[in-house]
Structures are given as C-alpha cells and as structure tokens.
Amino acid sequence: MSVYRTLEYLNGISDDDVSRLRAVGIRHTNQFLHRASLEIDRKRLSKKTGISPDRLLEFAHQCTLLEVSGMERWIPLTRRLGIGSMKDLHAQDAAALHKKLIEAIGLTGAPGVTDVQYWISQATALDIVEEPEPAKPIPVIE
C-alpha cells in the first residue's frame, strides 16, 4: 500500500528541488517514482526541472526504499550502512544486517530479524528503478 509522502521526506532534497518538481506537477514521492523510474523519464524530467539525472536517480532510489513496508523509520540508518537502493537491500543477508542494526541502535530499539527478512523479500518486487546505461567507451584513434 502506497502512502502519500511529500517530497521533503527525501534525504538531501533542497527547497529549490521541491519547487522545481512541484512546478511540473510532482508533489509526492510516489508521483516522483512514477515519473522517474526509467532513465529516459529522468532525462526528460531533468530537462524540465534543471535537476541532474544523477540526482533524480538518487531520489528515485530513496522513493523505492520508502515503499518497503515497515522500513521507513530505519532508512536513515540503513543508508549510513550503505543501503541506498533496492539492489543494495536485496543483496543483504538478513542476519548480518540485523546484527549491524543492533550494533548501531541497541537491542531495544532495533527491528526484529523477521522485519529485516521481510524488507529484503520486498526488495525484488519493488525494484522498478532502471539504472543508467553505462557510458560506451570512446574508441581511441591512434
């Protein structure tokens, strides 16, 4: 179930970014995700807003993490642990990630290992952000 979150939920988004996105009709994180999942859409959105495609990609990854049920309050911490996208989350071992979370916040405040397993299980289904095509190498003329 999608929750409507304002763009200000995104880490590192500036007031200027928010204004530019609202000017093209994007008010919530799920609207952003629908308009920025594909590389071609991010390029188009970048031209309209002046926000770089790389920055839009970063925001798209954050929006997908916000879609993971039960994970929202842990996103700042998981980001510090190096999890910035669904691919990052999916690659995690639940027990190891749970252990890192406990080390960071203590046993009483940490999510349960079953919560962490559930987040990881959702990562595949929710991974809808297309990564940019790698730049093609330019042949060197000798």
N, C-alpha and C positions, 0 to 999 in steps of 0.2 A: 504494500500500500504506500503510495507516494504521499509525502507530507509537503505542503507548500511552505518553502523556506525562502526568505528574502535573500537577495544576493550578498548582503552583508555577512552572511554565515561563512562565506568563503575566505579562507586564510590568505592574507596578502592583497585582497582586492581593495582598490582605492575608491574614494568618493567619486573621483573622475571616471573610473572604470564603470562604476554603478550607473552614473548619469548617462554615459555613452550607451550602455546596454539597455537602459530604460528607454532611451530615445528611439531604439529600434524595436521596442515592444517586449523586451525581456525583463520580467520583474521577479521571477522566482527561479530557484536552482533547477527545478525540473524542466521549466521552459528553456533555460540555458542549455541543459543537456540535450534536449530535442533539436536545438538549433546548432549545436557544436560537437556532436558525436563524430561526424565524418570530417576527414581532412579538408575536403572540398568546401564543406559548410563553414569550417573555421576560417579558411582563406577568404571566403565571401564576407563573413562576419567581420573579419579583420579590416577589409577594405571599407566597410560601412562604419566601423567604430573607431578605427585607428589603434586598436589593441592588437598586439602582435599575435600571430598564430600560436607561438610557443606558450605565451601567457594564457591564451584561450584554452590550449590543451591542458595546462596545469589546472585551470579552473574546472574543466570537464572531468578530469580525474577526481577532483575533490567532490564534484556533484555525484559521481557514481558511488563514492565511499559513503556519502550521506544517505544513499538509497539502501545501504545494508542495514537490515532491521536489528536494532539494539546496539549498534556500534557508534552512533553519533557522539555520545559524550566521551568516547575514547579516541576519537580521531586525532585531536592534537598530540596525544601521547604516541599513538601508532605512527603518526607522521615523523615524530622525533626518532622513532625506532627504524625509520627508513621505508615505511609503507606509504607510498604516495599514489598508488593506483590499484586497480583490481588485479592486474597481473602480479604485482608485489604481494598483495594479500593472498592470492591463490597459491603462491609459491611457498607460503609459510607452513611450518609444522605446528599444529595446534598446541601441543605440549610445550614446545620451545617458546612460542610466542606468549603463551600463558605465563610461563616462568619469567620471561622478560617483563611482562606487565606487573607481576607480583613484586619483582625486584624494584621496579620503578615506583610503585604506589603503595606497596604493603598488601598483605593478605586480606585485610578487612575491606579495603576499597576496591579490590580488583574484581573484574568479571570472572565468572566460573569458566572452567576449561570447556564445558559444553557450549557456553556462549561463543567462545573463540572458535570452536569447531563449526558452529552454525554460521558465523561470519564467513569463514573460509569456504563453506559449502555454497554460500550465496554468491561468492566472487565470480564463479564461472558464468552463472546465469545473467549476472548484471554487467558483465564486461562488454559494453557496447561501444566503447570509445576506440575509434580507429587510430592507430599510430601513424605518424607521417611516414611517407615513403623515404627510405634512405636516399641521400643525395647520390646521384650517379657520378662515379669518378670521371673526371675530365681527362681524356687521353692527352698524354704529353707528346708534343711534337718535337722530335729531335732533329 
